[in-house]
Amino acid sequence: MEFQEKETEKFKKAKKRVEELKGFYIHLTVYLVINSFIVVNILIRSWSGGDAFWQFGTFFTPFFWGIGLAFHGFKVFDYNPILGKKWEERQIKKYIEKDKRDAAKYK
């Protein structure tokens, strides 16, 4: 019985992971399609005498949406360069040592 529960939990975790990956890839695809359309549209208008292509406004949407997409990717692929696994391990060791020192004071 316990084996089946563990397998069910593993399946649920794997399914959740696949859904997160699928969500990221859908987000990436939408980002590429929409922003390609925007940039190509602005490029065509700049060739026909409209707005200049190399303006901040041209890349406003791709830039800020790209930042959001990057954070989405960091979350999905479990990448955190600042507060990553090594940082967590150091903090855990630090607090364990502190608890040991505090416990030794009262013995």
LINWO-V93209 format. One record per backbone hydrogen bond with DSSP energy under -1.0 kcal/mol. CO is the residue of the C=O (numbers start at 0). NH is the residue of the N-H. If there is no record, write none. Layout:
BEGIN
{{CO & NH} {CO & NH}}
END
This chain:
BEGIN
{{0 & 4} {1 & 5} {2 & 6} {3 & 7} {4 & 8} {5 & 9} {6 & 10} {7 & 11} {8 & 12} {9 & 13} {10 & 14} {11 & 15} {12 & 16} {13 & 17} {14 & 18} {15 & 19} {16 & 20} {17 & 21} {18 & 22} {19 & 23} {20 & 24} {21 & 25} {22 & 26} {23 & 27} {24 & 28} {25 & 29} {26 & 30} {27 & 31} {28 & 32} {29 & 33} {30 & 34} {31 & 35} {32 & 36} {33 & 37} {34 & 38} {35 & 39} {36 & 40} {37 & 41} {38 & 42} {39 & 43} {40 & 44} {41 & 45} {42 & 46} {43 & 47} {44 & 49} {45 & 48} {52 & 54} {58 & 62} {59 & 63} {60 & 64} {61 & 65} {62 & 66} {63 & 67} {64 & 68} {65 & 69} {66 & 70} {67 & 71} {68 & 72} {69 & 73} {70 & 74} {71 & 75} {72 & 76} {73 & 78} {83 & 87} {84 & 88} {85 & 89} {86 & 90} {87 & 91} {88 & 92} {89 & 93} {90 & 94} {91 & 95} {92 & 96} {93 & 97} {94 & 98} {95 & 99} {96 & 100} {97 & 101} {98 & 102} {99 & 103} {100 & 104}}
END
